C-alpha cells in the first residue's frame, strides 16, 4: 500500500469517526467529542497487543459493511469502559453498571447502530459509494478471540490492518478504546479512487 493511499484512508477514518461521535451525541443528549484519534497500521498477528494482549477480557461491537464493496468494523473496550458507555446511554449515574445484562447489550448494540451508520454515511457522502452497516453483534471474550473474528477474512488479502485508538470525552471524563476498521482491498481501493479528487477540508 502506498503512503498516499494510507494517508487518504486515515483522513476518511478520521472524518467518519468524528461524524459517528456527533451521531452518538444526538442519541444520548450528551456532548461526546473525539479527544484523541491515532490511526496506525499493524500486522494482524500483533493487533491484540493494542488491547493489552490476547488474554485480556474485552467487549466487542461488531458490524459488517456491504454495498459498493465489503468491509468490517469493530469497537472494542475493556469491560469497565463498556459499562461506562452503558451508564451514559441509559442515563445512569457513573459506576451504576458492573456487569453486562441483556439491557446493557441492547444499549451497546444501539450504540453500534448509530456509530456504524454515521461513520459510513460520512465516508459515503465524500466518496459517493453505497456503504451499508449490518445489525451489530455484541460479543464478550478474550481480545485475541475477538480479533480472530475480524481478521480471518482480511488475511485472505493481506497480513496487516488499521487500528484506530480513540479517546472520547463526555461529561468531563475520557473514555478510551480501540476502533477496528478493516476494509477489504476492494473497499479500500474503491474508497480511495472515489475520493481522491475531493478535498475533505472543504466538507
Backbone as a chain_set.jsonl record, in Angstrom:
{"seq": "XXXXXXXXXXXXXXXXXXXXXXXXXXXXXXXXXXXXXXXXXXXXXXXXXXXXXXXXXXXXXXXXXXXXXXXXXXXXXXXXXXXXXXXXXXXXXXXXXXXXXXXXXXXXXXXXXXXXXXXXXXXXXXXXXXXXXXXXXXXXXXXXXXXXXXXXXXXXXXXXXXXXXXXXXXXXXXXXXXXXXXXXXXXXXXXXXXXXXXXXXXX", "coords": {"N": [[0.835, -1.199, 0.0], [0.565, 2.2, -0.858], [1.961, 5.284, 0.475], [0.294, 7.435, -0.072], [-2.233, 6.272, -0.407], [-2.564, 5.213, 2.152], [-2.556, 7.589, 3.682], [-4.853, 8.832, 2.688], [-6.843, 7.06, 3.469], [-6.587, 7.306, 6.228], [-7.511, 9.941, 6.558], [-10.212, 9.59, 5.813], [-11.131, 7.786, 7.764], [-10.781, 9.339, 10.066], [-12.61, 11.428, 9.547], [-15.017, 9.931, 9.43], [-15.112, 8.852, 12.024], [-15.378, 11.097, 13.678], [-17.83, 12.037, 12.784], [-19.389, 9.907, 13.595], [-19.266, 10.182, 16.379], [-20.656, 12.537, 16.625], [-23.201, 11.644, 15.928], [-23.628, 9.892, 18.06], [-23.7, 11.684, 20.132], [-26.086, 13.022, 19.553], [-27.831, 10.906, 20.002], [-27.586, 10.376, 22.768], [-27.897, 12.83, 23.982], [-25.821, 14.017, 25.198], [-22.823, 15.811, 24.976], [-20.303, 14.457, 23.075], [-17.021, 14.23, 22.363], [-14.242, 13.68, 20.127], [-11.413, 13.177, 21.667], [-8.824, 12.24, 21.26], [-7.308, 10.703, 18.438], [-5.665, 8.18, 17.02], [-4.404, 6.728, 14.262], [-3.051, 3.796, 13.023], [-0.99, 1.458, 11.204], [-0.769, -2.059, 11.51], [0.63, -5.359, 11.878], [-1.544, -8.14, 11.424], [-1.072, -10.254, 13.096], [-0.25, -9.081, 15.395], [-2.152, -7.402, 16.447], [-3.673, -7.807, 18.747], [-2.046, -6.931, 20.763], [-2.466, -4.249, 20.898], [-4.516, -4.026, 22.56], [-3.694, -4.763, 24.999], [-2.957, -7.4, 25.065], [-3.584, -10.859, 24.075], [-5.038, -12.311, 25.955], [-6.567, -10.574, 27.37], [-9.607, -9.552, 28.809], [-12.488, -8.548, 26.971], [-15.003, -6.422, 25.465], [-16.773, -6.487, 22.521], [-18.175, -4.746, 19.737], [-19.528, -5.557, 16.83], [-19.709, -5.102, 13.316], [-20.578, -5.692, 9.915], [-19.804, -4.485, 6.606], [-21.505, -3.697, 3.673], [-22.396, -3.249, 0.175], [-21.124, -1.027, -2.119], [-18.662, -2.206, -1.82], [-17.081, -4.614, 0.367], [-16.519, -4.805, 3.963], [-15.382, -4.535, 7.415], [-16.253, -3.576, 10.739], [-15.25, -2.95, 14.071], [-15.807, -2.074, 17.372], [-13.96, -2.024, 20.323], [-13.689, -2.579, 23.76], [-12.403, -2.414, 27.112], [-14.102, -4.211, 29.71], [-14.907, -2.448, 31.863], [-14.935, 0.024, 30.601], [-16.875, -0.375, 28.657], [-19.047, -0.681, 30.372], [-19.181, 1.897, 31.38], [-20.016, 3.265, 29.112], [-22.561, 2.125, 28.863], [-23.845, 3.141, 31.159], [-23.833, 5.846, 30.411], [-25.4, 5.76, 28.074], [-27.835, 4.89, 29.051], [-28.55, 6.785, 30.809], [-27.753, 6.571, 33.457], [-26.179, 6.953, 36.693], [-22.63, 7.406, 36.795], [-20.758, 4.425, 37.236], [-22.842, 2.795, 37.898], [-23.375, 0.461, 36.404], [-22.14, -2.796, 36.513], [-21.913, -5.201, 35.296], [-22.6, -7.117, 32.328], [-25.685, -6.998, 31.22], [-28.712, -8.157, 29.552], [-30.141, -5.883, 28.859], [-28.098, -4.045, 28.881], [-26.524, -5.048, 26.801], [-28.271, -4.564, 24.691], [-28.285, -1.77, 24.71], [-25.607, -1.22, 24.027], [-25.613, -2.385, 21.527], [-27.366, -0.695, 20.145], [-25.844, 1.602, 20.242], [-23.785, 0.76, 18.586], [-25.231, 0.578, 16.197], [-25.771, 3.31, 15.677], [-23.178, 4.467, 15.568], [-22.018, 2.957, 13.478], [-23.737, 3.622, 11.316], [-23.481, 6.468, 11.109], [-20.719, 6.729, 10.792], [-20.211, 5.374, 8.337], [-21.915, 6.829, 6.689], [-20.734, 9.369, 6.587], [-18.375, 8.814, 5.173], [-19.45, 7.783, 2.82], [-20.774, 10.031, 1.831], [-18.653, 11.626, 1.035], [-17.33, 10.049, -0.855], [-19.251, 9.062, -2.6], [-19.969, 6.436, -2.686], [-21.97, 3.486, -1.991], [-22.502, 2.415, 1.179], [-23.322, 0.15, 3.546], [-24.243, -0.658, 6.857], [-24.329, -3.7, 8.763], [-26.725, -5.189, 11.1], [-25.581, -4.749, 14.452], [-23.423, -6.916, 16.382], [-22.999, -7.815, 19.68], [-20.301, -8.86, 21.542], [-18.567, -10.818, 23.981], [-15.41, -11.743, 25.112], [-12.044, -13.084, 25.191], [-9.556, -10.767, 24.096], [-7.931, -11.681, 21.989], [-9.492, -13.718, 20.829], [-11.676, -12.233, 19.89], [-10.418, -10.584, 18.035], [-9.715, -12.544, 16.217], [-12.147, -13.062, 14.995], [-12.55, -10.919, 13.259], [-10.271, -10.859, 11.719], [-9.94, -13.052, 10.054], [-11.074, -12.947, 7.406], [-9.678, -10.767, 6.341], [-7.083, -11.705, 6.265], [-7.043, -13.154, 3.956], [-6.462, -11.348, 2.0], [-4.297, -9.709, 2.846], [-1.661, -9.105, 5.3], [-1.836, -7.183, 7.255], [-3.453, -4.466, 9.038], [-5.567, -1.599, 9.847], [-5.571, 0.191, 12.859], [-7.517, 2.123, 14.925], [-6.947, 3.991, 17.597], [-8.803, 5.377, 19.988], [-9.857, 8.137, 22.009], [-12.564, 9.255, 23.72], [-14.351, 12.112, 24.894], [-16.583, 12.794, 27.373], [-18.901, 14.388, 29.421], [-16.864, 15.447, 30.976], [-15.175, 13.314, 31.347], [-12.746, 10.972, 30.162], [-12.961, 8.406, 27.752], [-11.549, 5.564, 26.672], [-10.629, 3.433, 23.906], [-10.469, 0.831, 21.37], [-10.904, 1.121, 17.955], [-11.617, -0.807, 15.401], [-11.159, -0.801, 11.998], [-11.658, -2.515, 9.221], [-11.094, -2.673, 6.061], [-11.7, -4.528, 3.086], [-9.343, -5.198, 0.438], [-10.641, -4.505, -1.893], [-12.64, -2.675, -1.039], [-11.043, -0.682, 0.118], [-9.564, 0.281, -2.078], [-11.672, 1.188, -3.677], [-12.741, 3.231, -2.075], [-10.585, 5.04, -1.918], [-10.101, 5.637, -4.63], [-12.563, 6.774, -5.376], [-12.621, 9.066, -3.849], [-10.343, 10.551, -4.315], [-10.122, 12.982, -5.638], [-11.43, 14.745, -4.099], [-11.585, 17.312, -1.747], [-11.273, 16.901, 1.584], [-11.126, 18.817, 3.489], [-12.84, 20.779, 2.699], [-15.294, 19.898, 3.269]], "CA": [[0.0, 0.0, 0.0], [1.365, 3.411, -0.94], [1.728, 6.257, 1.534], [-0.845, 8.272, -0.465], [-3.441, 5.518, -0.092], [-2.64, 5.156, 3.604], [-2.934, 8.909, 4.188], [-6.243, 9.095, 2.318], [-7.67, 6.227, 4.337], [-6.55, 7.923, 7.552], [-8.431, 11.085, 6.505], [-11.588, 9.106, 5.776], [-11.462, 7.209, 9.072], [-10.929, 10.453, 10.99], [-13.884, 12.077, 9.235], [-16.103, 9.047, 9.818], [-15.143, 8.706, 13.477], [-15.924, 12.325, 14.262], [-19.259, 12.063, 12.476], [-20.022, 8.893, 14.449], [-19.426, 10.739, 17.719], [-21.745, 13.505, 16.524], [-24.435, 10.865, 15.991], [-23.791, 9.366, 19.416], [-24.105, 12.825, 20.956], [-27.521, 13.209, 19.308], [-28.551, 9.784, 20.608], [-27.555, 10.426, 24.229], [-28.137, 14.16, 24.507], [-24.596, 14.413, 25.891], [-21.771, 16.136, 24.022], [-19.201, 13.492, 23.057], [-16.006, 14.686, 21.429], [-13.066, 12.842, 19.921], [-10.292, 13.866, 22.306], [-7.614, 11.783, 20.58], [-7.516, 9.669, 17.431], [-4.384, 7.774, 16.446], [-4.588, 5.638, 13.311], [-1.771, 3.215, 12.643], [-1.008, 0.158, 10.568], [-0.128, -3.078, 12.339], [0.434, -6.731, 11.415], [-2.691, -8.799, 12.053], [-0.588, -11.151, 14.141], [0.125, -8.309, 16.578], [-3.148, -6.39, 16.81], [-4.174, -7.982, 20.107], [-1.186, -6.173, 21.672], [-3.043, -2.907, 21.032], [-5.538, -4.093, 23.599], [-3.103, -5.278, 26.228], [-2.646, -8.821, 24.98], [-4.652, -11.737, 23.591], [-5.819, -12.868, 27.058], [-7.306, -9.506, 28.047], [-11.062, -9.624, 28.621], [-12.931, -7.417, 26.16], [-16.36, -6.358, 24.909], [-16.696, -6.032, 21.145], [-19.392, -4.446, 18.976], [-19.044, -5.942, 15.506], [-20.597, -4.89, 12.175], [-20.006, -5.847, 8.583], [-20.144, -3.423, 5.651], [-21.821, -4.177, 2.326], [-22.757, -2.192, -0.764], [-20.168, -0.908, -3.215], [-17.622, -3.182, -1.516], [-17.275, -5.175, 1.707], [-15.548, -4.476, 4.999], [-15.792, -4.878, 8.76], [-15.999, -2.599, 11.79], [-15.432, -3.428, 15.437], [-15.427, -1.278, 18.531], [-13.551, -2.946, 21.372], [-13.431, -1.882, 25.016], [-12.334, -3.157, 28.36], [-15.453, -4.247, 30.289], [-15.257, -1.259, 32.663], [-15.235, 1.118, 29.677], [-18.187, -0.7, 28.094], [-20.048, -0.384, 31.401], [-19.311, 3.36, 31.445], [-20.865, 3.638, 27.987], [-23.937, 1.721, 29.176], [-24.373, 4.16, 32.077], [-24.062, 7.057, 29.622], [-26.502, 5.529, 27.138], [-29.082, 4.657, 29.774], [-28.802, 7.894, 31.716], [-27.492, 6.166, 34.831], [-25.017, 7.571, 37.324], [-21.391, 6.66, 36.54], [-20.485, 3.348, 38.179], [-24.046, 2.006, 38.186], [-23.324, -0.825, 35.716], [-20.947, -3.576, 36.842], [-21.956, -6.46, 34.554], [-23.264, -6.941, 31.033], [-27.013, -7.589, 31.186], [-29.34, -8.101, 28.238], [-30.466, -4.485, 28.589], [-26.834, -3.404, 28.555], [-26.166, -5.483, 25.448], [-29.144, -3.845, 23.77], [-27.815, -0.381, 24.645], [-24.367, -1.21, 23.246], [-25.983, -2.674, 20.148], [-27.909, 0.528, 19.553], [-24.694, 2.477, 20.038], [-23.137, 0.261, 17.379], [-26.072, 1.002, 15.064], [-25.585, 4.742, 15.424], [-21.796, 4.719, 15.162], [-21.825, 2.384, 12.155], [-24.482, 4.384, 10.313], [-22.9, 7.799, 10.94], [-19.358, 6.562, 10.271], [-20.275, 5.045, 6.915], [-22.588, 7.918, 5.988], [-19.76, 10.434, 6.332], [-17.472, 8.375, 4.107], [-20.246, 7.668, 1.597], [-21.046, 11.374, 1.323], [-17.439, 12.12, 0.386], [-16.894, 9.209, -1.971], [-20.341, 8.7, -3.499], [-20.194, 4.991, -2.648], [-23.039, 2.965, -1.139], [-21.903, 1.637, 2.26], [-24.427, -0.19, 4.439], [-23.827, -1.46, 8.006], [-25.194, -4.783, 9.217], [-27.061, -5.08, 12.526], [-24.378, -5.035, 15.24], [-23.383, -8.056, 17.289], [-22.218, -7.516, 20.88], [-19.617, -10.087, 21.923], [-17.611, -10.752, 25.08], [-14.44, -12.836, 25.021], [-10.683, -12.592, 25.252], [-9.267, -9.893, 22.958], [-7.403, -12.481, 20.885], [-10.6, -14.412, 20.169], [-12.463, -11.238, 19.158], [-9.634, -10.192, 16.861], [-9.783, -13.638, 15.248], [-13.408, -12.942, 14.265], [-12.469, -9.922, 12.2], [-9.045, -10.946, 10.93], [-9.913, -14.216, 9.16], [-11.318, -12.541, 6.019], [-8.631, -9.857, 5.899], [-5.88, -12.493, 5.995], [-7.092, -13.641, 2.581], [-5.937, -10.291, 1.129], [-3.043, -9.118, 3.311], [-1.322, -9.505, 6.665], [-1.848, -6.041, 8.155], [-4.697, -3.71, 9.018], [-5.522, -0.309, 10.507], [-6.144, 0.275, 14.194], [-7.77, 3.492, 15.386], [-7.015, 4.068, 19.054], [-9.584, 6.585, 20.194], [-10.279, 8.58, 23.334], [-13.727, 10.133, 23.644], [-14.547, 12.909, 26.103], [-18.006, 13.014, 27.661], [-19.185, 14.798, 30.795], [-15.616, 15.684, 31.683], [-14.421, 12.073, 31.516], [-12.195, 10.367, 28.952], [-13.302, 7.001, 27.544], [-10.612, 5.089, 25.664], [-10.912, 2.123, 23.337], [-9.894, 0.523, 20.067], [-11.893, 1.086, 16.882], [-11.034, -1.547, 14.292], [-11.784, -0.589, 10.701], [-10.958, -3.461, 8.36], [-11.604, -2.733, 4.695], [-11.072, -5.43, 2.133], [-8.597, -4.443, -0.565], [-11.623, -3.974, -2.838], [-13.258, -1.487, -0.462], [-10.023, 0.337, 0.297], [-9.267, 0.892, -3.369], [-12.865, 1.912, -4.119], [-12.826, 4.455, -1.291], [-9.522, 5.973, -2.287], [-10.318, 6.057, -6.008], [-13.745, 7.632, -5.454], [-12.468, 10.324, -3.112], [-9.023, 11.125, -4.492], [-10.193, 14.346, -6.148], [-12.276, 15.535, -3.201], [-10.886, 17.895, -0.597], [-12.039, 16.696, 2.803], [-11.138, 20.047, 4.272], [-13.932, 21.644, 2.265], [-16.58, 19.294, 3.627]], "C": [[0.87, 1.248, 0.0], [1.042, 4.347, 0.221], [0.52, 7.128, 1.216], [-2.158, 7.585, -0.128], [-3.642, 5.458, 1.42], [-3.093, 6.484, 4.192], [-4.399, 9.211, 3.88], [-7.196, 8.306, 3.208], [-7.707, 6.807, 5.749], [-7.487, 9.127, 7.616], [-9.884, 10.626, 6.585], [-12.017, 8.536, 7.12], [-11.635, 8.311, 10.112], [-12.25, 11.167, 10.8], [-15.055, 11.225, 9.727], [-16.242, 8.918, 11.322], [-15.745, 9.94, 14.143], [-17.427, 12.451, 13.972], [-20.017, 11.057, 13.336], [-20.236, 9.433, 15.86], [-20.5, 11.824, 17.743], [-23.09, 12.785, 16.618], [-24.694, 10.317, 17.376], [-24.197, 10.477, 20.381], [-25.599, 13.098, 20.794], [-28.33, 12.131, 20.019], [-28.675, 9.942, 22.121], [-27.951, 11.773, 24.811], [-26.956, 14.697, 25.295], [-23.531, 14.696, 24.836], [-20.617, 15.151, 24.163], [-18.235, 13.922, 21.965], [-14.925, 13.628, 21.262], [-11.878, 13.607, 20.49], [-8.975, 13.506, 21.635], [-7.992, 10.714, 19.571], [-6.173, 9.371, 16.779], [-4.622, 6.554, 15.562], [-3.217, 5.104, 12.909], [-1.981, 1.863, 11.976], [-0.27, -0.831, 11.452], [-0.347, -4.447, 11.723], [-0.743, -7.368, 12.14], [-2.265, -9.696, 13.199], [-0.295, -10.42, 15.45], [-0.983, -7.399, 17.095], [-3.712, -6.576, 18.214], [-3.311, -7.23, 21.118], [-1.709, -4.759, 21.873], [-4.074, -2.86, 22.142], [-4.997, -4.712, 24.884], [-2.804, -6.76, 26.219], [-3.847, -9.677, 24.649], [-5.557, -12.244, 24.707], [-6.614, -11.817, 27.827], [-8.799, -9.631, 27.764], [-11.553, -8.372, 27.905], [-14.4, -7.562, 25.777], [-16.234, -5.787, 23.511], [-18.063, -5.778, 20.549], [-18.995, -4.549, 17.506], [-20.116, -5.714, 14.44], [-19.85, -5.229, 10.895], [-20.515, -4.718, 7.689], [-20.407, -4.064, 4.293], [-22.196, -2.986, 1.455], [-21.79, -2.168, -1.917], [-18.994, -1.864, -3.051], [-17.824, -3.609, -0.068], [-16.197, -4.706, 2.68], [-16.105, -4.873, 6.349], [-15.441, -3.735, 9.705], [-16.128, -3.302, 13.131], [-14.952, -2.375, 16.421], [-15.075, -2.248, 19.64], [-13.135, -2.162, 22.611], [-13.172, -2.872, 26.14], [-13.742, -3.159, 28.963], [-15.827, -2.986, 31.059], [-15.592, -0.061, 31.769], [-16.589, 0.89, 29.023], [-19.292, -0.384, 29.102], [-20.263, 1.131, 31.528], [-20.176, 3.869, 30.297], [-22.323, 3.288, 28.27], [-24.573, 2.736, 30.124], [-24.715, 5.436, 31.313], [-25.29, 6.901, 28.741], [-27.848, 5.431, 27.846], [-29.399, 5.756, 30.782], [-28.619, 7.55, 33.175], [-26.279, 6.897, 35.381], [-23.772, 6.744, 37.013], [-21.129, 5.627, 37.63], [-21.689, 2.473, 38.495], [-23.975, 0.608, 37.595], [-22.026, -1.546, 36.053], [-20.956, -4.963, 36.206], [-22.756, -6.216, 33.275], [-24.579, -7.713, 31.016], [-27.562, -7.535, 29.766], [-29.705, -6.667, 27.866], [-29.199, -3.719, 28.204], [-26.36, -3.777, 27.165], [-26.984, -4.732, 24.406], [-28.687, -2.403, 23.602], [-26.539, -0.285, 23.819], [-24.644, -1.506, 21.775], [-26.542, -1.457, 19.444], [-26.804, 1.547, 19.326], [-23.943, 2.057, 18.777], [-23.9, 0.638, 16.124], [-25.781, 2.447, 14.676], [-24.18, 5.02, 14.909], [-21.55, 4.179, 13.76], [-22.489, 3.204, 11.071], [-23.843, 5.744, 10.058], [-21.487, 7.727, 10.383], [-19.394, 6.332, 8.763], [-20.941, 6.14, 6.1], [-21.614, 9.038, 5.64], [-18.842, 10.067, 5.179], [-18.221, 8.28, 2.785], [-20.53, 9.034, 0.989], [-19.844, 11.956, 0.579], [-17.151, 11.357, -0.897], [-17.976, 8.909, -2.996], [-20.616, 7.209, -3.549], [-21.416, 4.663, -1.793], [-22.411, 2.045, -0.103], [-22.956, 1.406, 3.329], [-23.928, -1.049, 5.608], [-24.827, -2.579, 8.287], [-25.702, -4.46, 10.618], [-25.831, -5.457, 13.351], [-24.545, -6.296, 16.088], [-22.484, -7.69, 18.458], [-21.633, -8.82, 21.404], [-18.702, -9.832, 23.115], [-16.704, -11.971, 24.995], [-13.062, -12.256, 25.307], [-10.406, -11.775, 23.977], [-8.771, -10.688, 21.755], [-8.496, -13.184, 20.111], [-11.457, -13.441, 19.372], [-11.716, -10.766, 17.924], [-9.671, -11.274, 15.79], [-11.044, -13.544, 14.39], [-13.25, -12.026, 13.056], [-11.257, -10.089, 11.292], [-9.063, -12.058, 9.893], [-10.082, -13.813, 7.697], [-10.196, -11.668, 5.482], [-7.359, -10.618, 5.545], [-5.866, -13.065, 4.589], [-6.451, -12.645, 1.623], [-4.541, -9.811, 1.531], [-2.823, -9.506, 4.766], [-1.231, -8.33, 7.63], [-3.182, -5.319, 8.057], [-4.477, -2.373, 9.709], [-6.194, -0.399, 11.874], [-6.322, 1.744, 14.537], [-7.922, 3.445, 16.902], [-7.632, 5.418, 19.409], [-9.818, 6.867, 21.674], [-11.408, 9.572, 23.142], [-13.85, 10.892, 24.969], [-16.032, 13.203, 26.252], [-18.179, 13.333, 29.137], [-17.908, 14.942, 31.616], [-14.757, 14.459, 31.884], [-13.918, 11.582, 30.158], [-12.517, 8.888, 28.918], [-12.443, 6.494, 26.391], [-11.001, 3.708, 25.153], [-10.231, 1.958, 21.999], [-11.022, 0.406, 19.058], [-11.216, 0.426, 15.688], [-11.831, -1.271, 13.025], [-11.02, -1.437, 9.698], [-11.589, -3.492, 6.982], [-10.956, -3.891, 3.951], [-10.255, -4.582, 1.162], [-9.537, -3.796, -1.576], [-12.234, -2.683, -2.323], [-12.231, -0.36, -0.322], [-9.73, 1.043, -1.018], [-10.452, 1.704, -3.889], [-12.996, 3.241, -3.383], [-11.805, 5.488, -1.756], [-9.724, 6.507, -3.697], [-11.462, 7.061, -6.105], [-13.52, 8.993, -4.825], [-11.178, 11.067, -3.418], [-9.05, 12.563, -4.987], [-11.009, 15.274, -5.263], [-11.439, 16.069, -2.056], [-11.725, 17.73, 0.636], [-12.12, 17.985, 3.63], [-12.279, 20.977, 3.893], [-15.284, 21.112, 2.653], [-17.027, 19.762, 4.998]], "O": [[1.816, 1.341, 0.782], [0.0, 4.227, 0.866], [-0.21, 7.525, 2.125], [-3.088, 8.218, 0.373], [-4.758, 5.63, 1.91], [-3.924, 6.508, 5.1], [-5.106, 9.779, 4.712], [-8.225, 8.821, 3.645], [-8.755, 6.795, 6.395], [-8.181, 9.317, 8.615], [-10.685, 11.194, 7.326], [-13.139, 8.773, 7.568], [-12.532, 8.234, 10.951], [-12.938, 11.478, 11.772], [-15.975, 11.737, 10.366], [-17.356, 8.879, 11.845], [-16.539, 9.819, 15.076], [-18.194, 12.915, 14.815], [-21.146, 11.314, 13.755], [-21.272, 9.173, 16.471], [-21.175, 12.012, 18.755], [-24.005, 13.25, 17.299], [-25.838, 10.275, 17.828], [-24.946, 10.243, 21.329], [-26.296, 13.372, 21.771], [-29.392, 12.411, 20.574], [-29.732, 9.678, 22.693], [-28.301, 11.866, 25.988], [-27.071, 15.712, 25.981], [-23.356, 13.91, 23.905], [-20.025, 15.024, 25.235], [-18.591, 13.971, 20.788], [-14.718, 12.788, 22.138], [-11.393, 14.562, 19.883], [-8.107, 14.362, 21.461], [-8.891, 9.911, 19.817], [-5.615, 10.211, 16.073], [-4.992, 5.484, 16.046], [-2.335, 5.864, 12.507], [-3.01, 1.213, 12.159], [0.736, -0.487, 12.072], [-1.387, -4.689, 11.111], [-0.919, -7.159, 13.341], [-3.009, -9.879, 14.163], [-0.113, -11.051, 16.491], [-0.783, -6.692, 18.083], [-4.182, -5.612, 18.819], [-3.779, -6.919, 22.214], [-1.432, -4.134, 22.897], [-4.457, -1.786, 22.606], [-5.764, -5.133, 25.75], [-2.437, -7.325, 27.249], [-4.987, -9.289, 24.901], [-6.715, -12.576, 24.456], [-7.261, -12.135, 28.825], [-9.207, -9.798, 26.614], [-11.094, -7.267, 28.191], [-14.958, -8.659, 25.766], [-15.651, -4.718, 23.327], [-19.01, -6.514, 20.825], [-18.223, -3.733, 17.002], [-21.277, -6.079, 14.625], [-18.632, -5.067, 10.813], [-21.527, -4.082, 7.985], [-19.615, -4.881, 3.822], [-22.3, -1.858, 1.936], [-21.639, -3.163, -2.625], [-18.397, -2.287, -4.04], [-18.646, -3.03, 0.643], [-15.117, -4.271, 2.279], [-17.173, -5.479, 6.432], [-14.461, -3.019, 9.499], [-17.003, -4.148, 13.315], [-13.84, -1.856, 16.314], [-15.813, -3.204, 19.878], [-12.347, -1.219, 22.537], [-13.653, -4.005, 26.124], [-14.5, -2.212, 28.752], [-16.949, -2.498, 30.926], [-16.427, 0.77, 32.127], [-17.366, 1.829, 28.848], [-20.35, 0.121, 28.728], [-21.382, 1.589, 31.756], [-20.974, 4.789, 30.476], [-23.222, 4.067, 27.952], [-25.715, 3.147, 29.915], [-25.765, 6.037, 31.54], [-26.125, 7.802, 28.667], [-28.875, 5.839, 27.304], [-30.385, 5.675, 31.516], [-29.247, 8.156, 34.043], [-25.451, 7.401, 34.622], [-23.842, 5.516, 36.969], [-21.263, 5.926, 38.816], [-21.58, 1.519, 39.265], [-24.46, -0.342, 38.209], [-20.94, -0.986, 35.9], [-20.116, -5.803, 36.527], [-23.491, -5.235, 33.162], [-24.592, -8.928, 30.823], [-26.95, -6.938, 28.88], [-29.595, -6.275, 26.704], [-29.221, -2.861, 27.322], [-25.853, -2.931, 26.429], [-26.463, -4.318, 23.37], [-28.696, -1.869, 22.493], [-26.396, 0.624, 23.002], [-23.995, -0.952, 20.888], [-26.231, -1.211, 18.279], [-26.82, 2.274, 18.332], [-23.516, 2.905, 17.993], [-23.3, 0.977, 15.104], [-25.573, 2.763, 13.505], [-24.011, 5.733, 13.919], [-20.941, 4.86, 12.935], [-21.891, 3.461, 10.026], [-23.678, 6.135, 8.903], [-21.095, 8.577, 9.583], [-18.697, 7.007, 8.006], [-20.577, 6.362, 4.946], [-21.657, 9.59, 4.541], [-18.559, 10.893, 4.311], [-17.687, 8.657, 1.742], [-20.528, 9.182, -0.233], [-20.007, 12.693, -0.393], [-16.772, 11.949, -1.908], [-17.672, 8.544, -4.132], [-21.416, 6.757, -4.369], [-21.841, 5.473, -0.969], [-21.848, 1.008, -0.455], [-23.432, 2.356, 3.951], [-23.262, -2.06, 5.384], [-26.029, -2.417, 8.073], [-25.175, -3.556, 11.267], [-25.112, -6.388, 12.989], [-25.654, -6.68, 16.457], [-21.334, -7.297, 18.258], [-22.365, -9.772, 21.677], [-18.127, -8.75, 23.24], [-17.176, -13.095, 24.828], [-12.933, -11.075, 25.629], [-10.957, -12.064, 22.915], [-9.153, -10.397, 20.621], [-8.449, -13.249, 18.883], [-11.922, -13.784, 18.285], [-12.324, -10.567, 16.872], [-9.661, -10.972, 14.597], [-11.028, -13.896, 13.21], [-13.751, -12.318, 11.971], [-11.222, -9.516, 10.203], [-8.282, -12.019, 8.942], [-9.331, -14.274, 6.837], [-9.8, -11.796, 4.323], [-6.635, -10.226, 4.63], [-4.806, -13.423, 4.075], [-5.955, -13.027, 0.563], [-3.702, -9.537, 0.673], [-3.67, -10.146, 5.389], [-0.629, -8.446, 8.697], [-3.946, -5.53, 7.115], [-3.36, -2.043, 10.109], [-7.26, -0.998, 12.015], [-5.373, 2.523, 14.447], [-8.908, 2.922, 17.421], [-7.042, 6.468, 19.154], [-9.958, 5.948, 22.481], [-11.241, 10.602, 22.489], [-13.495, 10.374, 26.028], [-16.654, 13.788, 25.366], [-17.66, 12.622, 29.998], [-17.875, 14.602, 32.798], [-13.71, 14.542, 32.527], [-14.584, 11.756, 29.137], [-12.37, 8.189, 29.92], [-12.596, 6.948, 25.257], [-11.618, 2.917, 25.866], [-9.502, 2.841, 21.547], [-11.987, -0.325, 19.28], [-10.351, 1.02, 15.044], [-13.043, -1.486, 12.989], [-9.878, -1.129, 9.358], [-12.526, -4.257, 6.75], [-9.784, -4.195, 4.172], [-10.459, -3.371, 1.078], [-9.282, -2.693, -2.06], [-12.342, -1.705, -3.062], [-12.537, 0.795, -0.619], [-9.656, 2.271, -1.062], [-10.27, 2.774, -4.469], [-13.323, 4.26, -3.991], [-12.131, 6.658, -1.959], [-9.539, 7.699, -3.939], [-11.364, 8.064, -6.812], [-14.154, 9.971, -5.219], [-10.935, 12.123, -2.835], [-8.086, 13.299, -4.774], [-11.255, 16.429, -5.61], [-10.66, 15.326, -1.46], [-12.785, 18.345, 0.748], [-13.077, 18.198, 4.374], [-12.647, 21.862, 4.666], [-16.307, 21.755, 2.417], [-18.089, 19.36, 5.473]]}, "num_chains": 1, "name": "protein.A"}
